[in-house]
Amino acid sequence: MESSKQERMFALLASRGSDQSVSSFCQERGIKEASFYYWQKKYREMNPDEQSAGFAAVELTGPVGNPVATIQLPGGALVTLFQPDVFSYIQPLL
């Protein structure tokens, strides 16, 4: 059973626009950033199907040659590139 405080906090989190920083959102509403992240985590634990987009594993089909480059992201994930023309797509992301 959800508490009324939990319902209010989930509704408050949902009101945040994607273009607004967490800092300014919390400051405008008089809540601490730590509280924001606490309730955000709690919401995500209760609603795992509504996770935000992120990296997903991609299975390659067809013949695979030697990697041209491997990029290690800060979280430890590896991105392996097999064709040089892929650099033009990935360069703006780096």
Number of C-alpha atoms within 10 A of each C-alpha: 4 6 8 9 9 14 12 11 17 16 11 14 18 11 10 13 10 8 6 9 11 17 12 11 19 17 12 9 9 9 12 14 15 10 12 19 13 11 17 16 12 13 18 13 12 10 10 9 8 10 10 7 6 5 7 6 6 6 5 7 6 5 5 9 8 9 11 12 12 11 12 10 10 7 6 8 10 11 13 13 16 15 13 10 9 11 14 9 8 10 8 7 7 6
